[in-house]
Amino acid sequence: MTIPFDLERSIRILDQLVHTPSPSGYTMDVMRKVAGILEEAGLDIQTTNKGAVIASIKGEDDSRHRLITAHVDTLGGIVKEVKPSGRLKLDKIGGFNWNAAEGEYCLVHTADGRKIRGTILMHQTTVHVYRDAGTAERSSDNIEVRLDEKVMNVEETRKLGIEVGDFVSFDPRFERTDNGFIKSRHLDDKASTALLLELAASIAGSGEKLPHTVHFYISNNEEIGFGGNASVPDETVEYIAFDMGAIGDGQSSDEYTVSICVKDSSGPYHYGLTRHLADLCKRDGIPHKLDIYPYYGSDASAAIRAGYDVKHALFGPGIESSHALERTHTESMEAAARLLRAYVMSPLSED
């Protein structure tokens, strides 16, 4: 028996996830959705104090465990100031450039539960007024939220319930093309999360017996650097960050293969475990690329920094234009899903 893969179910889960706002620090709704998907598959879950969700499937060897994590928190903004004009000054959540968010529709999430529409714009947007509309620095001093409400000053904006500290989420603009491309914000890391949730549900539904106990850890603080470095079971010996592959000049990764990271800004990943993943790809004919991500860190590297004595590795689908208007292809998602299945059914790495 092999673990089945349902691409359409994965994309349906992805559609749900990207349309559930979840900037780091404001992930309650999406974590409830994650928990519901796992519970619907018949899995018991644990919720950590930080809000992460863990589901476990017992293997034939219950003394040496594996943990696979994907994160569902995203980039976003937070209200820094209500400006005299009634518009909002933002501070960033996560690492991105303001030009990547300029022009995007957004939601302001107020403390009383309201969701107020707006658009992220440069203050100097109107070319008929501002000579420097195209050249002014894209910075927190110039970027603002234009609310879709009749507000002209601080008092009118505050009457809407908007205040400093309210979270701002960016519209995903999810689209699936006829030739297999998937375009959306927040594919980092909701594409991997969807695949991991689909895998957990498929194992539970198939009754396939795993060689080792596997923990499926959905974290909710990765974009700010400390997602999956707590509540790791003591029996864990291998820790996989299932996250995006970075694409650009000088990179090997693309949108049609699974990307295996050998090194990122935190340093090299565990050599033996990384080679084990590459060997599984070669054995099963899984399209893959080995790569280095120069400006990148993962939940696996955060766990290593926190002192966990585990072998750590990182792989996932290739994502174009990370932390902006992202894109991948169903071929990359399928390759990543195949490696996930090969990995959980394999023995532990030897080195």
Buried (B, 14 or more C-beta within 10 A) or exposed (E): EEBBBBBEBBBEBBBBBBBBBBBBBBBEEBBEBBBEBBEEBEBEBBBBEBBBBBBBBEBEBEEBBBBBBBBBBBBBBBBBBBBEBBBBBBEBBBBBEBEBBBEBEBBBBBEEEEEBBBBBBBBBBEEEEBEEBEEBEBEBEBBBBBBEBEBEEBEBBBEBBBBEEBBBBBBBBBEBEEEBBBBBBBBBBBBBBBBBBBBBBBBBEEEBEBBBBBBBBBBBBBBBBBBBBBBBBEBBBBBBBBBBBBBEEEBBBBBBBBBBBBBBEBEEBBEEBBBBBBEBBEEEEBBBBBBBBEEBBBBBBBBBEEEBEBBBBBBBBBBBBBBBBBBBBBBBBBBBBBBBBBBBBBEBBEE
